[in-house]
């Protein structure tokens, strides 16, 4: 990728942050202040989408200043209930440092069929649920957010890092508490009849759940394509195999409009190959990467209607249809061979 892809502009960063933050604040205020109860759910979902956009910005190396990026991420992560230090450890150090190296990388780590069969029935249920569209948010919230990012992990032994992690937890708790108090105070001062807990549910909790689902859905698309390899032996794993072979570039049709709306988060191979590339350069960086390593970059064209019309449900996403069809054909061929062998033995 061209060196200029790493160039970061404060002006462009402001042009990304300000509209997205304004979108979130307006959606959040509308969710709380709207006089019609029926309108709260759609507005809460919009607020969750806006919050996911802020999360993507916080996830990015947006400005020329590393310190400013950290401050920006700390602030934007508050509404998504993510302690910044926990996210840096789990996402930057573990996921990016060891992408698709089992069992270090934890994001959508697959199971061999024999390992799956050995699980108790309740665990098999959750393995399947997490890969079905209603379970995407549950997976991200429980297996990534709360399990890996909220509380300091046992492998973090650096005292300074642990202290910062606890401080970031306090920042998130204080920020969410302030947001909830503001909702209650504004509702009381304006004479809104809905109770404070009810407004907090719609203004904070439902948007959080929506964001968790969106993040789970996007990471599912990034890291579960059938062509993506996983490695158990660190000697077989390399940076190239993890970052280039181990991620997916998902395109929503021929237009870049959807991907631009979600801040180019689907140009994921380029992001993994070099996380220093800001989101506004990711499309060009992805193009450079695919030109240089075309046979190795995993690509997926995904049309929006397929998300809802696919007869196998959202989890199929057209993403797996060709692979599933091949597996079914192979299974049918094996069944036919076994049946023929049984008939021959019977004779």
N, C-alpha and C positions, 0 to 999 in steps of 0.2 A: 504494500500500500504506500501511496505517496506520502512523504514526510509532512506535507502541508495539511494532511487529514487530521493531524494532532493539534493544529493551530486553534486556540480558543479565544473567543472574543467576548469581552464584557458587555458590549452593546448587544450582540446577538443573544447572550445569556439573559439580559434584561428583557429583550423582546420575547423570550420564551417564558420566563418566570411570571412577569406581570400579568399577561392575559390569563394564564392558567390559574394563578392565585386569585385573580378577580372572579373568574368563573366559579371557583370553589366557594368563595365567600358569598357571592350572590346566590348560588344554589343552596348553600347552608342557611342563609338568612331566609330565603323563600320557604324552605322546608319548615322552619320554626314559626314563621310569621303568617303563613298562608291561612286565611280564615276558613277554608273548606277542608274538612278531614279527609275527604276522598282524594285530595290532591297531594297529601303528604307522602304516600308511598311512591308515586312516580318521581316526585321531587327528591326524595331520599335516595332513590336509585341513581338519579342524575348527580346528586352530591357525591355518592360513592364513586361514580365514574370520574368526576372532577378530582376527587381525592387520589384515585389511582394515577391520574396524570401528574399530580404533585409528587407522588411516590417515584414515578419514572424520572422526573427531574432530579429528585434527591439522589437517585441511584446513579446519576450521570456525573462525569467530570466536565462540568458546564463552563466554569469561568477560568481565567488564567491563574487564579490564586488557589492553591491547595487549601489554605486556611479558610478562605471565603467559601469554598465548596463544602468544607466540613460544617461551617456555621449554617449555611443554607440547608444542608441535609438535616442537621439537628432540628431546625425549626420546622421544616416540611414533614419530617417523620413523626412529629408529635401527634397530629390528627389521625395518623395511621397506627399509632400506639407502638412504634418501633424505636427502641433505644439505639442510638447511632452506633455506639461501640459494639454492641451485639451484632448489628447488621454488618459492620465492617469485618468482624471476625468470621461470621458464618458465611457471608456472601463473598467478600473479597479474598480472605485468606484460605478458606476451605473450598468453597464451590469453584471459584476461579482458579485457585491454586492447584486443584486436583480434579478437574472436571472429568467425570465419568470413570474415576478410579475408585472401585469398590474395595472396602466399605467406607473410605474416607469421604467421598462426595456423597451427599445425602439426598440430592434433588432427583426425585422420581427414579430412585435406584431400582432396577428390575430384579426379578427373582427367577432363578432357573425353575423349570417345572418340578423337578424333584424337591427343591427347597419349598416351593409353594405347597406341594402335597403333604409335606411334613408339618405344616402349620396347623394349629387347632382351628376348628371351624370358625370361631369368632374372628380370628385374625385373617382367615381367607375372605371372610365377608368384607372386612375393611379394605383389604388389598383391592378387591373388585370395586367397592364403593368409591375409593379414591380415584379410580380410573374411569368413572362414570360421571356424566356432567353434573348431577347434583352434589357430588363429593369433592369437586375441585376446591371449593372454598374451605371445606372441612379439612382437606389435606393440607392446604397452605397454612391455615390458622393453627392446626394442632401439630403437624409434623415439621413445619419450617419456622413459623413465627414464634409460637410459645415454646416449642421444644428446643430450638437452636438459637434464638435471638433475644428472648426476654430476660433470661437469667444467666449469669456467668457460667460458662461451661467448665468442666473439670480439667480440660486440657489447657486452660488459660492460667498460667502460673505467674505471669508478670504482674507484680503488685500494682504498678501504675495503671496498667490496662484494666485490671479488675476494679480499681477505684473509679476510673472514668466510666466503666460500665455501670457501676452503682449510681454515679452521678447522673448518667443519661436516663436511668430508670426513674430517678427523682424528677428530672426534667419532663419526661413523658407524663408521669403521674400528676405533676403540678400543672402542666399544660392542659391535660384532659379535664382536670378538676376546674381550672379556670374557665375552660370552654363550657362546661356544664353549668357552672355558677352564672356565667353570662347569659346562657339560655334562660335559666330560671329568673334572673333579675330582670331581663328585658321583657319576658312574658308577664311578670308581675306588674311592671311599670306601665305596660301597654294594655293591661286588663284582658289578656288572652285567657279564655276560659279553660283551655286544656291544661291539665296538671303538668308540673315541671318534669316528673319522671317520664310522662308520656312524650313530652317534647324532646327530652334527652334521648329517649329510645329512637325517635325518628330522626333527630338531628345528628346523633353521634353513633349509636349502635348499629342501625340499619346501614348507614353509609360504610361503616367499618366492615360489616359482613359482605357488602357488595364489593368493596375493594379486595377483600380476601379471595372472593370467588374469581374476580378478574385476574388477579395475580396468579392464582392457581391455574386458571385456564391458559394464560399466556405461557407460563413456565412449562405446562404440559405440552403445548405446541413446540416449544423450544427444544425439549429434551426427551421426547418419547418416540421419535420417528423410527420405524423399523430398520432403517439403514444405519442408525447410530450405534457404534460399538461401545461396549463397556469392558473394563479391564480389571481383573483380580490381581494380576501380577504387576507390581510397580516396574519391573524390568521391561515389560512390554509396553508400558504407558510412556508417551512422550508429550511434550507441550503441543506439538502439531496434531497428534492423534486425539488429544483431549479437546483442544480449542477449535480446530478446523473440522475434523471428522465428527466431533461429538456434539455439534449444535446444528440447528436447522434454521434456514432462511425461509420464512413463510411470507408469501405474497397473497394479498387479497385481491385477486383479479389482476387486470392489467394496469389499473390506476394506482398511483401512490397516495391517493387521498386518505384512505383509512389509516395507512401506516403513518402518514404525516400527522394525522389527528392524534394518534397515540404516541407521538414523539419518536417515531422510527424505532420503536422497541423490537420490531420483528426483524430488523437487520442484525440478527443476533450473532451470526458468525463473526462479523467484523467487530462487534462489541467484545466478544470473547478473545479474539485474536489480539486486540489491543484496547483495553478498557480506558486508555487515556484519550481515545477519540470522542469528542463531544457529539451529542445526539444529532446536531444539525449537519454534521459531516458523515454520519453513518451510511446514508444511501450511496454516496460516492465511494466510500471506503469498501462497502460491500461489493460494489461493481468492480473495483480494483481486485479484490480478493477472488471473485469468481472468474475474472479474466486470467489471473495467474494460476489458479488451482481449480479450474472448472470441473475436472472429473471427481474431485474429492469433496467439494462443497455440496452438502445436502440441501436441496431446494424443494419447496412444496407450494403449489398453487392451490389456494383455498378460496372458493367463492362463497360469499355470505349466505346465500340460500341453502348451501350444503350443510351449514351448521344446524339447520332446523328441519330440512327435508330428508336427511339421510335416514333410511329405514332402520339402520342399526343403532340409532341414537346419536346424541351429540359426541359421545366419546369416540365414535368412529371417525367423524369429521372428514370423511373422504380421504383422510390421512392414511388410514390403514386398509382401505378397501382393496387395493391391488394386492397387498401382502396377504390379507385374509383370504382373498380369492385363491391365491397360489397355495396357501396352506390347506384350504378346503379341497382343492383339486388333488393335492398330494395325499391327503387323508382318504379321499374317495378311491384314489388309485391303490393305496395300500389295502383298503378294505376289499376292493375287488380282487387283488392278488391273494389275500388271505382266504377269501371265499373260494377262489379257484383252487388254491392249495388244499382246502378242506374237502372239496368235491373230489379232487384227485386221490386224496388219501382214503376217502370212503369207498372208492372203486377198488 
